[in-house]
């Protein structure tokens, strides 16, 4: 049974205290209960605090919110630390939605706290990365947008501590905004006394510099590819590869552009070179699978998709590609099985539903 909030009247209770807090007669007290009725045993200071916290979390404009804050911080002044600990435990266990619920309540309870802003920003970001890794791109993008909104709030703070600089640097690094990432990492190094994290950041800076990703030719090639100016993008990426002949990023980007141009045979050796120089295995194998599928090399295509799944076994984009591959092989039953797997991971995936309709209408 789900928990629910009951409101108990305090009318007529003049000069009444709960622990060291004098309650008002005109404001009913919310009490959180796990049953469908409220008993005297449920009416405790802790359950009242949990009830107030639930109301604050779900309605930041509640007319009694300031009264609830006074009650909570008077009766349990260490509430921030206790609930943050609970949220961190949930986050570490992969229960991101539970953690976000707690962080949301904490932020509404204490909206001026940089720690609460940072914690919810990091949680949304970790959740988005987790979802991207599972191939759930639509909801991952939504979580990424939420993370960005909170990191932007941190960005605009007039004063930042080393922890904020550290996570800002990590966030922008994950989004491949290397200039901002380097800026914040350098600020972090100048402030921190955490030698372990300092070592981590110095290694990250060294890696970024070795990637050559701040190179103008590479960045310009990316911009051109995103604008579908693929021929011009190839010219820029070739200039980058000439300067950085052992850099996997250049070969992967060139392979990606060539695949967009349907030059699959030329794209394949570039993805293979990306792998030779320690590129991203999941994306490279997935791209190789797509190239071979479009060339009709179905056995090789299946092999590369299988390799991609070994690195990311819950990535629904790979299952989608396997479903298309099975459909191309006229194996309708197998194609539908892959669609069922996608549905298990992501029941609302519209792309998979469209594919099921296509298979059933054309393959029956």
Secondary structure, 3 states (H helix, E strand, C coil): CCCEEEEECCCCCCCCEECCEECCCCCCEEEEECCCCCCHHHCCHHHHHHHHHHHHHHCCCCCCHHHHHHHHHHHCCCHHHHHHHHHHHHHHCCCHHHHHHHHHHHHHHCCCCHHHHHHHHHHHHHHHHHHHHCCCHHHHHHHHHHHHHHHHHHHCCCCCCHHHHHHHHHHHHHCCCHHHHHHHHHHHHHHCCCHHHHHHHHHHHHHHHHHCCCCHHHHHHHHHHHCCCHHHHHHHHHHHHHHCCCCHHHHHHHHHHHHHCCCHHHHHHHHHHHHHCCCCHHHHHHHHHHHHHHCCCHHHHHHHHHHHHHHCCCCHHHHHHHHHHHHHCCCHHHHHHHHHHHHHHCCCCHHHHHHHHHHHHHHC
